[in-house]
Amino acid sequence: MQVTVRDNDVDQALRALKKKMQREGIFREMKMRRSYEKPSERRAREKSEAIRRARKLERKRAEREGR
């Protein structure tokens, strides 16, 4: 990941970097890796995330169709 600093404006570059990291999900992953996650907990979390994504996709699809 790369961010260019223009006109010695480091604050703006940091904001851009944080936004990119947030969009990529790096902060969430760092938070999850702070402690050990049991394989059963990992499977349950991934399953719930998949369900959430599917529901969100279905809501967007229904909204586009005008339901």
PQR file with spaces between the fields and no chain letter, atoms N, CA, C, O and H, PARSE charges and radii, in Angstrom:
ATOM       1  N    MET     1       0.857   -1.171    0.000 -0.4000 1.5000
ATOM       2  CA   MET     1       0.000    0.000    0.000 -0.0000 2.0000
ATOM       3  C    MET     1       0.901    1.230    0.000  0.5500 1.7000
ATOM       4  O    MET     1       1.894    1.290    0.724 -0.5500 1.4000
ATOM       5  N    GLN     2       0.539    2.204   -0.820 -0.4000 1.5000
ATOM       6  CA   GLN     2       1.393    3.360   -0.982 -0.0000 2.0000
ATOM       7  C    GLN     2       0.565    4.638   -0.972  0.5500 1.7000
ATOM       8  O    GLN     2      -0.511    4.706   -1.565 -0.5500 1.4000
ATOM       9  H    GLN     2      -0.268    2.155   -1.408  0.4000 1.0000
ATOM      10  N    VAL     3       1.091    5.648   -0.286 -0.4000 1.5000
ATOM      11  CA   VAL     3       0.464    6.959   -0.261 -0.0000 2.0000
ATOM      12  C    VAL     3       1.560    7.986   -0.509  0.5500 1.7000
ATOM      13  O    VAL     3       2.617    7.931    0.119 -0.5500 1.4000
ATOM      14  H    VAL     3       1.965    5.593    0.196  0.4000 1.0000
ATOM      15  N    THR     4       1.317    8.913   -1.412 -0.4000 1.5000
ATOM      16  CA   THR     4       2.322    9.931   -1.688 -0.0000 2.0000
ATOM      17  C    THR     4       2.056   11.165   -0.832  0.5500 1.7000
ATOM      18  O    THR     4       0.911   11.550   -0.600 -0.5500 1.4000
ATOM      19  H    THR     4       0.458    8.958   -1.922  0.4000 1.0000
ATOM      20  N    VAL     5       3.147   11.771   -0.369 -0.4000 1.5000
ATOM      21  CA   VAL     5       3.063   12.994    0.432 -0.0000 2.0000
ATOM      22  C    VAL     5       3.285   14.165   -0.512  0.5500 1.7000
ATOM      23  O    VAL     5       4.326   14.269   -1.160 -0.5500 1.4000
ATOM      24  H    VAL     5       4.078   11.458   -0.558  0.4000 1.0000
ATOM      25  N    ARG     6       2.295   15.041   -0.580 -0.4000 1.5000
ATOM      26  CA   ARG     6       2.404   16.197   -1.470 -0.0000 2.0000
ATOM      27  C    ARG     6       2.593   17.458   -0.651  0.5500 1.7000
ATOM      28  O    ARG     6       1.913   17.652    0.357 -0.5500 1.4000
ATOM      29  H    ARG     6       1.449   14.956   -0.053  0.4000 1.0000
ATOM      30  N    ASP     7       3.498   18.306   -1.068 -0.4000 1.5000
ATOM      31  CA   ASP     7       3.765   19.602   -0.433 -0.0000 2.0000
ATOM      32  C    ASP     7       4.058   19.472    1.064  0.5500 1.7000
ATOM      33  O    ASP     7       3.643   20.317    1.857 -0.5500 1.4000
ATOM      34  H    ASP     7       4.050   18.148   -1.887  0.4000 1.0000
ATOM      35  N    ASN     8       4.774   18.408    1.449 -0.4000 1.5000
ATOM      36  CA   ASN     8       5.141   18.161    2.850 -0.0000 2.0000
ATOM      37  C    ASN     8       3.922   18.118    3.775  0.5500 1.7000
ATOM      38  O    ASN     8       4.035   18.449    4.955 -0.5500 1.4000
ATOM      39  H    ASN     8       5.111   17.720    0.805  0.4000 1.0000
ATOM      40  N    ASP     9       2.761   17.717    3.254 -0.4000 1.5000
ATOM      41  CA   ASP     9       1.543   17.626    4.052 -0.0000 2.0000
ATOM      42  C    ASP     9       1.372   16.186    4.543  0.5500 1.7000
ATOM      43  O    ASP     9       0.647   15.388    3.949 -0.5500 1.4000
ATOM      44  H    ASP     9       2.669   17.448    2.295  0.4000 1.0000
ATOM      45  N    VAL    10       2.060   15.880    5.645 -0.4000 1.5000
ATOM      46  CA   VAL    10       2.063   14.529    6.191 -0.0000 2.0000
ATOM      47  C    VAL    10       0.695   14.169    6.771  0.5500 1.7000
ATOM      48  O    VAL    10       0.267   13.019    6.679 -0.5500 1.4000
ATOM      49  H    VAL    10       2.649   16.528    6.128  0.4000 1.0000
ATOM      50  N    ASP    11       0.011   15.142    7.366 -0.4000 1.5000
ATOM      51  CA   ASP    11      -1.300   14.872    7.968 -0.0000 2.0000
ATOM      52  C    ASP    11      -2.291   14.376    6.928  0.5500 1.7000
ATOM      53  O    ASP    11      -3.038   13.430    7.178 -0.5500 1.4000
ATOM      54  H    ASP    11       0.358   16.077    7.441  0.4000 1.0000
ATOM      55  N    GLN    12      -2.299   15.004    5.776 -0.4000 1.5000
ATOM      56  CA   GLN    12      -3.214   14.588    4.716 -0.0000 2.0000
ATOM      57  C    GLN    12      -2.858   13.184    4.228  0.5500 1.7000
ATOM      58  O    GLN    12      -3.743   12.373    3.956 -0.5500 1.4000
ATOM      59  H    GLN    12      -1.692   15.773    5.573  0.4000 1.0000
ATOM      60  N    ALA    13      -1.556   12.903    4.120 -0.4000 1.5000
ATOM      61  CA   ALA    13      -1.115   11.583    3.678 -0.0000 2.0000
ATOM      62  C    ALA    13      -1.516   10.518    4.696  0.5500 1.7000
ATOM      63  O    ALA    13      -1.923    9.421    4.311 -0.5500 1.4000
ATOM      64  H    ALA    13      -0.837   13.562    4.341  0.4000 1.0000
ATOM      65  N    LEU    14      -1.408   10.826    5.997 -0.4000 1.5000
ATOM      66  CA   LEU    14      -1.819    9.880    7.030 -0.0000 2.0000
ATOM      67  C    LEU    14      -3.317    9.603    6.960  0.5500 1.7000
ATOM      68  O    LEU    14      -3.746    8.458    7.105 -0.5500 1.4000
ATOM      69  H    LEU    14      -1.078   11.717    6.310  0.4000 1.0000
ATOM      70  N    ARG    15      -4.109   10.640    6.738 -0.4000 1.5000
ATOM      71  CA   ARG    15      -5.562   10.451    6.614 -0.0000 2.0000
ATOM      72  C    ARG    15      -5.877    9.542    5.432  0.5500 1.7000
ATOM      73  O    ARG    15      -6.727    8.658    5.528 -0.5500 1.4000
ATOM      74  H    ARG    15      -3.760   11.570    6.620  0.4000 1.0000
ATOM      75  N    ALA    16      -5.185    9.767    4.318 -0.4000 1.5000
ATOM      76  CA   ALA    16      -5.405    8.945    3.128 -0.0000 2.0000
ATOM      77  C    ALA    16      -5.011    7.489    3.396  0.5500 1.7000
ATOM      78  O    ALA    16      -5.701    6.563    2.971 -0.5500 1.4000
ATOM      79  H    ALA    16      -4.494   10.486    4.240  0.4000 1.0000
ATOM      80  N    LEU    17      -3.885    7.299    4.112 -0.4000 1.5000
ATOM      81  CA   LEU    17      -3.425    5.946    4.438 -0.0000 2.0000
ATOM      82  C    LEU    17      -4.428    5.244    5.339  0.5500 1.7000
ATOM      83  O    LEU    17      -4.758    4.081    5.108 -0.5500 1.4000
ATOM      84  H    LEU    17      -3.324    8.051    4.457  0.4000 1.0000
ATOM      85  N    LYS    18      -4.912    5.931    6.356 -0.4000 1.5000
ATOM      86  CA   LYS    18      -5.883    5.338    7.264 -0.0000 2.0000
ATOM      87  C    LYS    18      -7.164    4.965    6.542  0.5500 1.7000
ATOM      88  O    LYS    18      -7.756    3.924    6.824 -0.5500 1.4000
ATOM      89  H    LYS    18      -4.643    6.876    6.543  0.4000 1.0000
ATOM      90  N    LYS    19      -7.596    5.804    5.616 -0.4000 1.5000
ATOM      91  CA   LYS    19      -8.812    5.528    4.852 -0.0000 2.0000
ATOM      92  C    LYS    19      -8.625    4.280    3.994  0.5500 1.7000
ATOM      93  O    LYS    19      -9.520    3.439    3.908 -0.5500 1.4000
ATOM      94  H    LYS    19      -7.115    6.651    5.387  0.4000 1.0000
ATOM      95  N    LYS    20      -7.442    4.161    3.353 -0.4000 1.5000
ATOM      96  CA   LYS    20      -7.159    2.985    2.534 -0.0000 2.0000
ATOM      97  C    LYS    20      -7.118    1.725    3.384  0.5500 1.7000
ATOM      98  O    LYS    20      -7.645    0.684    2.992 -0.5500 1.4000
ATOM      99  H    LYS    20      -6.715    4.843    3.423  0.4000 1.0000
ATOM     100  N    MET    21      -6.485    1.824    4.557 -0.4000 1.5000
ATOM     101  CA   MET    21      -6.391    0.666    5.446 -0.0000 2.0000
ATOM     102  C    MET    21      -7.772    0.255    5.940  0.5500 1.7000
ATOM     103  O    MET    21      -8.071   -0.934    6.043 -0.5500 1.4000
ATOM     104  H    MET    21      -6.056    2.670    4.876  0.4000 1.0000
ATOM     105  N    GLN    22      -8.609    1.238    6.244 -0.4000 1.5000
ATOM     106  CA   GLN    22      -9.968    0.956    6.694 -0.0000 2.0000
ATOM     107  C    GLN    22     -10.748    0.236    5.596  0.5500 1.7000
ATOM     108  O    GLN    22     -11.454   -0.736    5.862 -0.5500 1.4000
ATOM     109  H    GLN    22      -8.366    2.205    6.160  0.4000 1.0000
ATOM     110  N    ARG    23     -10.617    0.716    4.370 -0.4000 1.5000
ATOM     111  CA   ARG    23     -11.332    0.131    3.244 -0.0000 2.0000
ATOM     112  C    ARG    23     -10.885   -1.302    2.994  0.5500 1.7000
ATOM     113  O    ARG    23     -11.700   -2.147    2.624 -0.5500 1.4000
ATOM     114  H    ARG    23     -10.044    1.506    4.154  0.4000 1.0000
ATOM     115  N    GLU    24      -9.604   -1.586    3.191 -0.4000 1.5000
ATOM     116  CA   GLU    24      -9.074   -2.926    2.954 -0.0000 2.0000
ATOM     117  C    GLU    24      -9.373   -3.884    4.106  0.5500 1.7000
ATOM     118  O    GLU    24      -9.239   -5.097    3.948 -0.5500 1.4000
ATOM     119  H    GLU    24      -8.942   -0.900    3.492  0.4000 1.0000
ATOM     120  N    GLY    25      -9.774   -3.353    5.259 -0.4000 1.5000
ATOM     121  CA   GLY    25     -10.086   -4.211    6.397 -0.0000 2.0000
ATOM     122  C    GLY    25      -8.874   -4.590    7.222  0.5500 1.7000
ATOM     123  O    GLY    25      -8.910   -5.576    7.957 -0.5500 1.4000
ATOM     124  H    GLY    25      -9.882   -2.367    5.387  0.4000 1.0000
ATOM     125  N    ILE    26      -7.809   -3.828    7.112 -0.4000 1.5000
ATOM     126  CA   ILE    26      -6.572   -4.150    7.830 -0.0000 2.0000
ATOM     127  C    ILE    26      -6.739   -3.934    9.326  0.5500 1.7000
ATOM     128  O    ILE    26      -6.231   -4.719   10.126 -0.5500 1.4000
ATOM     129  H    ILE    26      -7.780   -3.027    6.514  0.4000 1.0000
ATOM     130  N    PHE    27      -7.449   -2.872    9.713 -0.4000 1.5000
ATOM     131  CA   PHE    27      -7.636   -2.602   11.133 -0.0000 2.0000
ATOM     132  C    PHE    27      -8.414   -3.731   11.810  0.5500 1.7000
ATOM     133  O    PHE    27      -8.072   -4.150   12.916 -0.5500 1.4000
ATOM     134  H    PHE    27      -7.862   -2.234    9.063  0.4000 1.0000
ATOM     135  N    ARG    28      -9.467   -4.223   11.137 -0.4000 1.5000
ATOM     136  CA   ARG    28     -10.249   -5.327   11.697 -0.0000 2.0000
ATOM     137  C    ARG    28      -9.388   -6.568   11.869  0.5500 1.7000
ATOM     138  O    ARG    28      -9.458   -7.254   12.889 -0.5500 1.4000
ATOM     139  H    ARG    28      -9.745   -3.882   10.238  0.4000 1.0000
ATOM     140  N    GLU    29      -8.568   -6.845   10.849 -0.4000 1.5000
ATOM     141  CA   GLU    29      -7.723   -8.036   10.905 -0.0000 2.0000
ATOM     142  C    GLU    29      -6.682   -7.920   12.016  0.5500 1.7000
ATOM     143  O    GLU    29      -6.408   -8.900   12.710 -0.5500 1.4000
ATOM     144  H    GLU    29      -8.511   -6.287   10.021  0.4000 1.0000
ATOM     145  N    MET    30      -6.100   -6.736   12.191 -0.4000 1.5000
ATOM     146  CA   MET    30      -5.122   -6.542   13.268 -0.0000 2.0000
ATOM     147  C    MET    30      -5.780   -6.760   14.623  0.5500 1.7000
ATOM     148  O    MET    30      -5.189   -7.372   15.512 -0.5500 1.4000
ATOM     149  H    MET    30      -6.322   -5.940   11.628  0.4000 1.0000
ATOM     150  N    LYS    31      -7.004   -6.259   14.783 -0.4000 1.5000
ATOM     151  CA   LYS    31      -7.726   -6.412   16.038 -0.0000 2.0000
ATOM     152  C    LYS    31      -8.010   -7.885   16.312  0.5500 1.7000
ATOM     153  O    LYS    31      -7.897   -8.342   17.449 -0.5500 1.4000
ATOM     154  H    LYS    31      -7.484   -5.761   14.060  0.4000 1.0000
ATOM     155  N    MET    32      -8.381   -8.629   15.266 -0.4000 1.5000
ATOM     156  CA   MET    32      -8.685  -10.049   15.447 -0.0000 2.0000
ATOM     157  C    MET    32      -7.432  -10.849   15.779  0.5500 1.7000
ATOM     158  O    MET    32      -7.510  -11.830   16.519 -0.5500 1.4000
ATOM     159  H    MET    32      -8.473   -8.257   14.342  0.4000 1.0000
ATOM     160  N    ARG    33      -6.296  -10.455   15.254 -0.4000 1.5000
ATOM     161  CA   ARG    33      -5.074  -11.221   15.467 -0.0000 2.0000
ATOM     162  C    ARG    33      -4.387  -10.917   16.796  0.5500 1.7000
ATOM     163  O    ARG    33      -3.369  -11.531   17.118 -0.5500 1.4000
ATOM     164  H    ARG    33      -6.234   -9.658   14.653  0.4000 1.0000
ATOM     165  N    ARG    34      -4.924   -9.987   17.565 -0.4000 1.5000
ATOM     166  CA   ARG    34      -4.324   -9.677   18.859 -0.0000 2.0000
ATOM     167  C    ARG    34      -4.384  -10.861   19.808  0.5500 1.7000
ATOM     168  O    ARG    34      -3.496  -11.043   20.642 -0.5500 1.4000
ATOM     169  H    ARG    34      -5.750   -9.488   17.304  0.4000 1.0000
ATOM     170  N    SER    35      -5.437  -11.672   19.681 -0.4000 1.5000
ATOM     171  CA   SER    35      -5.559  -12.825   20.564 -0.0000 2.0000
ATOM     172  C    SER    35      -5.910  -14.042   19.732  0.5500 1.7000
ATOM     173  O    SER    35      -6.375  -13.923   18.598 -0.5500 1.4000
ATOM     174  H    SER    35      -6.158  -11.525   19.004  0.4000 1.0000
ATOM     175  N    TYR    36      -5.684  -15.216   20.307 -0.4000 1.5000
ATOM     176  CA   TYR    36      -5.931  -16.467   19.609 -0.0000 2.0000
ATOM     177  C    TYR    36      -7.428  -16.687   19.457  0.5500 1.7000
ATOM     178  O    TYR    36      -8.210  -16.431   20.372 -0.5500 1.4000
ATOM     179  H    TYR    36      -5.307  -15.312   21.228  0.4000 1.0000
ATOM     180  N    GLU    37      -7.803  -17.162   18.290 -0.4000 1.5000
ATOM     181  CA   GLU    37      -9.195  -17.488   18.030 -0.0000 2.0000
ATOM     182  C    GLU    37      -9.292  -18.990   17.769  0.5500 1.7000
ATOM     183  O    GLU    37      -8.637  -19.517   16.870 -0.5500 1.4000
ATOM     184  H    GLU    37      -7.167  -17.370   17.547  0.4000 1.0000
ATOM     185  N    LYS    38     -10.109  -19.666   18.561 -0.4000 1.5000
ATOM     186  CA   LYS    38     -10.256  -21.109   18.402 -0.0000 2.0000
ATOM     187  C    LYS    38     -10.849  -21.404   17.028  0.5500 1.7000
ATOM     188  O    LYS    38     -11.634  -20.615   16.503 -0.5500 1.4000
ATOM     189  H    LYS    38     -10.641  -19.238   19.291  0.4000 1.0000
ATOM     190  N    PRO    39     -10.469  -22.549   16.444 -0.5600 1.5000
ATOM     191  CA   PRO    39     -10.998  -22.893   15.123  0.2800 2.0000
ATOM     192  C    PRO    39     -12.528  -22.926   15.073  0.5500 1.7000
ATOM     193  O    PRO    39     -13.123  -22.525   14.073 -0.5500 1.4000
ATOM     194  N    SER    40     -13.159  -23.398   16.137 -0.4000 1.5000
ATOM     195  CA   SER    40     -14.632  -23.443   16.146 -0.0000 2.0000
ATOM     196  C    SER    40     -15.203  -22.023   16.159  0.5500 1.7000
ATOM     197  O    SER    40     -16.211  -21.757   15.504 -0.5500 1.4000
ATOM     198  H    SER    40     -12.675  -23.724   16.950  0.4000 1.0000
ATOM     199  N    GLU    41     -14.565  -21.106   16.902 -0.4000 1.5000
ATOM     200  CA   GLU    41     -15.008  -19.709   16.923 -0.0000 2.0000
ATOM     201  C    GLU    41     -14.809  -19.068   15.558  0.5500 1.7000
ATOM     202  O    GLU    41     -15.640  -18.284   15.102 -0.5500 1.4000
ATOM     203  H    GLU    41     -13.746  -21.322   17.434  0.4000 1.0000
ATOM     204  N    ARG    42     -13.697  -19.408   14.911 -0.4000 1.5000
ATOM     205  CA   ARG    42     -13.404  -18.862   13.587 -0.0000 2.0000
ATOM     206  C    ARG    42     -14.456  -19.293   12.577  0.5500 1.7000
ATOM     207  O    ARG    42     -14.936  -18.480   11.787 -0.5500 1.4000
ATOM     208  H    ARG    42     -13.021  -20.045   15.281  0.4000 1.0000
ATOM     209  N    ARG    43     -14.820  -20.590   12.603 -0.4000 1.5000
ATOM     210  CA   ARG    43     -15.850  -21.090   11.688 -0.0000 2.0000
ATOM     211  C    ARG    43     -17.178  -20.391   11.937  0.5500 1.7000
ATOM     212  O    ARG    43     -17.866  -20.003   10.993 -0.5500 1.4000
ATOM     213  H    ARG    43     -14.431  -21.251   13.245  0.4000 1.0000
ATOM     214  N    ALA    44     -17.543  -20.230   13.216 -0.4000 1.5000
ATOM     215  CA   ALA    44     -18.812  -19.575   13.547 -0.0000 2.0000
ATOM     216  C    ALA    44     -18.805  -18.122   13.078  0.5500 1.7000
ATOM     217  O    ALA    44     -19.800  -17.637   12.539 -0.5500 1.4000
ATOM     218  H    ALA    44     -16.985  -20.545   13.983  0.4000 1.0000
ATOM     219  N    ARG    45     -17.689  -17.428   13.281 -0.4000 1.5000
ATOM     220  CA   ARG    45     -17.590  -16.029   12.851 -0.0000 2.0000
ATOM     221  C    ARG    45     -17.686  -15.917   11.334  0.5500 1.7000
ATOM     222  O    ARG    45     -18.409  -15.068   10.814 -0.5500 1.4000
ATOM     223  H    ARG    45     -16.880  -17.822   13.719  0.4000 1.0000
ATOM     224  N    GLU    46     -16.954  -16.777   10.625 -0.4000 1.5000
ATOM     225  CA   GLU    46     -16.975  -16.729    9.164 -0.0000 2.0000
ATOM     226  C    GLU    46     -18.367  -17.051    8.628  0.5500 1.7000
ATOM     227  O    GLU    46     -18.806  -16.462    7.640 -0.5500 1.4000
ATOM     228  H    GLU    46     -16.366  -17.467   11.047  0.4000 1.0000
ATOM     229  N    LYS    47     -19.063  -17.987    9.279 -0.4000 1.5000
ATOM     230  CA   LYS    47     -20.420  -18.329    8.842 -0.0000 2.0000
ATOM     231  C    LYS    47     -21.363  -17.150    9.051  0.5500 1.7000
ATOM     232  O    LYS    47     -22.176  -16.842    8.180 -0.5500 1.4000
ATOM     233  H    LYS    47     -18.707  -18.465   10.081  0.4000 1.0000
ATOM     234  N    SER    48     -21.258  -16.490   10.201 -0.4000 1.5000
ATOM     235  CA   SER    48     -22.138  -15.348   10.459 -0.0000 2.0000
ATOM     236  C    SER    48     -21.821  -14.191    9.515  0.5500 1.7000
ATOM     237  O    SER    48     -22.729  -13.482    9.081 -0.5500 1.4000
ATOM     238  H    SER    48     -20.597  -16.740   10.909  0.4000 1.0000
ATOM     239  N    GLU    49     -20.538  -13.990    9.192 -0.4000 1.5000
ATOM     240  CA   GLU    49     -20.166  -12.940    8.242 -0.0000 2.0000
ATOM     241  C    GLU    49     -20.724  -13.250    6.861  0.5500 1.7000
ATOM     242  O    GLU    49     -21.183  -12.347    6.163 -0.5500 1.4000
ATOM     243  H    GLU    49     -19.800  -14.565    9.544  0.4000 1.0000
ATOM     244  N    ALA    50     -20.690  -14.518    6.460 -0.4000 1.5000
ATOM     245  CA   ALA    50     -21.218  -14.903    5.152 -0.0000 2.0000
ATOM     246  C    ALA    50     -22.728  -14.665    5.099  0.5500 1.7000
ATOM     247  O    ALA    50     -23.248  -14.190    4.090 -0.5500 1.4000
ATOM     248  H    ALA    50     -20.318  -15.252    7.028  0.4000 1.0000
ATOM     249  N    ILE    51     -23.428  -14.993    6.183 -0.4000 1.5000
ATOM     250  CA   ILE    51     -24.872  -14.765    6.247 -0.0000 2.0000
ATOM     251  C    ILE    51     -25.164  -13.279    6.152  0.5500 1.7000
ATOM     252  O    ILE    51     -26.081  -12.868    5.441 -0.5500 1.4000
ATOM     253  H    ILE    51     -23.005  -15.378    7.003  0.4000 1.0000
ATOM     254  N    ARG    52     -24.387  -12.466    6.869 -0.4000 1.5000
ATOM     255  CA   ARG    52     -24.578  -11.016    6.840 -0.0000 2.0000
ATOM     256  C    ARG    52     -24.359  -10.463    5.434  0.5500 1.7000
ATOM     257  O    ARG    52     -25.133   -9.629    4.965 -0.5500 1.4000
ATOM     258  H    ARG    52     -23.642  -12.799    7.446  0.4000 1.0000
ATOM     259  N    ARG    53     -23.296  -10.929    4.758 -0.4000 1.5000
ATOM     260  CA   ARG    53     -23.030  -10.480    3.388 -0.0000 2.0000
ATOM     261  C    ARG    53     -24.163  -10.874    2.454  0.5500 1.7000
ATOM     262  O    ARG    53     -24.580  -10.075    1.615 -0.5500 1.4000
ATOM     263  H    ARG    53     -22.667  -11.606    5.139  0.4000 1.0000
ATOM     264  N    ALA    54     -24.673  -12.111    2.590 -0.4000 1.5000
ATOM     265  CA   ALA    54     -25.752  -12.582    1.724 -0.0000 2.0000
ATOM     266  C    ALA    54     -27.017  -11.756    1.935  0.5500 1.7000
ATOM     267  O    ALA    54     -27.693  -11.398    0.971 -0.5500 1.4000
ATOM     268  H    ALA    54     -24.334  -12.760    3.272  0.4000 1.0000
ATOM     269  N    ARG    55     -27.340  -11.452    3.190 -0.4000 1.5000
ATOM     270  CA   ARG    55     -28.525  -10.645    3.482 -0.0000 2.0000
ATOM     271  C    ARG    55     -28.387   -9.236    2.903  0.5500 1.7000
ATOM     272  O    ARG    55     -29.333   -8.683    2.345 -0.5500 1.4000
ATOM     273  H    ARG    55     -26.791  -11.743    3.974  0.4000 1.0000
ATOM     274  N    LYS    56     -27.198   -8.676    3.049 -0.4000 1.5000
ATOM     275  CA   LYS    56     -26.963   -7.335    2.520 -0.0000 2.0000
ATOM     276  C    LYS    56     -27.092   -7.331    0.999  0.5500 1.7000
ATOM     277  O    LYS    56     -27.697   -6.426    0.425 -0.5500 1.4000
ATOM     278  H    LYS    56     -26.428   -9.126    3.503  0.4000 1.0000
ATOM     279  N    LEU    57     -26.523   -8.342    0.351 -0.4000 1.5000
ATOM     280  CA   LEU    57     -26.616   -8.450   -1.104 -0.0000 2.0000
ATOM     281  C    LEU    57     -28.069   -8.594   -1.540  0.5500 1.7000
ATOM     282  O    LEU    57     -28.486   -7.983   -2.524 -0.5500 1.4000
ATOM     283  H    LEU    57     -26.031   -9.077    0.818  0.4000 1.0000
ATOM     284  N    GLU    58     -28.837   -9.396   -0.816 -0.4000 1.5000
ATOM     285  CA   GLU    58     -30.248   -9.591   -1.145 -0.0000 2.0000
ATOM     286  C    GLU    58     -31.037   -8.297   -0.961  0.5500 1.7000
ATOM     287  O    GLU    58     -31.911   -7.986   -1.770 -0.5500 1.4000
ATOM     288  H    GLU    58     -28.498   -9.893   -0.017  0.4000 1.0000
ATOM     289  N    ARG    59     -30.737   -7.540    0.099 -0.4000 1.5000
ATOM     290  CA   ARG    59     -31.408   -6.244    0.314 -0.0000 2.0000
ATOM     291  C    ARG    59     -31.120   -5.303   -0.841  0.5500 1.7000
ATOM     292  O    ARG    59     -32.028   -4.645   -1.350 -0.5500 1.4000
ATOM     293  H    ARG    59     -30.027   -7.793    0.757  0.4000 1.0000
ATOM     294  N    LYS    60     -29.857   -5.234   -1.260 -0.4000 1.5000
ATOM     295  CA   LYS    60     -29.493   -4.345   -2.368 -0.0000 2.0000
ATOM     296  C    LYS    60     -30.169   -4.782   -3.661  0.5500 1.7000
ATOM     297  O    LYS    60     -30.641   -3.949   -4.435 -0.5500 1.4000
ATOM     298  H    LYS    60     -29.119   -5.768   -0.847  0.4000 1.0000
ATOM     299  N    ARG    61     -30.215   -6.100   -3.891 -0.4000 1.5000
ATOM     300  CA   ARG    61     -30.861   -6.607   -5.093 -0.0000 2.0000
ATOM     301  C    ARG    61     -32.350   -6.287   -5.087  0.5500 1.7000
ATOM     302  O    ARG    61     -32.898   -5.894   -6.117 -0.5500 1.4000
ATOM     303  H    ARG    61     -29.832   -6.776   -3.262  0.4000 1.0000
ATOM     304  N    ALA    62     -33.012   -6.449   -3.945 -0.4000 1.5000
ATOM     305  CA   ALA    62     -34.442   -6.161   -3.830 -0.0000 2.0000
ATOM     306  C    ALA    62     -34.682   -4.668   -4.010  0.5500 1.7000
ATOM     307  O    ALA    62     -35.674   -4.268   -4.620 -0.5500 1.4000
ATOM     308  H    ALA    62     -32.567   -6.768   -3.109  0.4000 1.0000
ATOM     309  N    GLU    63     -33.783   -3.845   -3.486 -0.4000 1.5000
ATOM     310  CA   GLU    63     -33.932   -2.388   -3.618 -0.0000 2.0000
ATOM     311  C    GLU    63     -33.815   -1.973   -5.086  0.5500 1.7000
ATOM     312  O    GLU    63     -34.549   -1.098   -5.546 -0.5500 1.4000
ATOM     313  H    GLU    63     -32.977   -4.170   -2.991  0.4000 1.0000
ATOM     314  N    ARG    64     -32.905   -2.593   -5.809 -0.4000 1.5000
ATOM     315  CA   ARG    64     -32.745   -2.282   -7.226 -0.0000 2.0000
ATOM     316  C    ARG    64     -33.970   -2.676   -8.043  0.5500 1.7000
ATOM     317  O    ARG    64     -34.353   -1.986   -8.987 -0.5500 1.4000
ATOM     318  H    ARG    64     -32.309   -3.304   -5.435  0.4000 1.0000
ATOM     319  N    GLU    65     -34.577   -3.797   -7.664 -0.4000 1.5000
ATOM     320  CA   GLU    65     -35.760   -4.272   -8.384 -0.0000 2.0000
ATOM     321  C    GLU    65     -37.003   -3.507   -8.016  0.5500 1.7000
ATOM     322  O    GLU    65     -38.026   -3.626   -8.691 -0.5500 1.4000
ATOM     323  H    GLU    65     -34.266   -4.358   -6.896  0.4000 1.0000
ATOM     324  N    GLY    66     -36.938   -2.719   -6.952 -0.4000 1.5000
ATOM     325  CA   GLY    66     -38.046   -1.861   -6.570 -0.0000 2.0000
ATOM     326  C    GLY    66     -39.100   -2.550   -5.736  0.5500 1.7000
ATOM     327  O    GLY    66     -40.283   -2.229   -5.852 -0.5500 1.4000
ATOM     328  H    GLY    66     -36.107   -2.623   -6.404  0.4000 1.0000
ATOM     329  N    ARG    67     -38.706   -3.476   -4.907 -0.4000 1.5000
ATOM     330  CA   ARG    67     -39.670   -4.161   -4.031 -0.0000 2.0000
ATOM     331  C    ARG    67     -40.027   -3.348   -2.844  0.5500 1.7000
ATOM     332  O    ARG    67     -40.824   -3.784   -2.014 -0.5500 1.4000
ATOM     333  H    ARG    67     -37.745   -3.736   -4.813  0.4000 1.0000
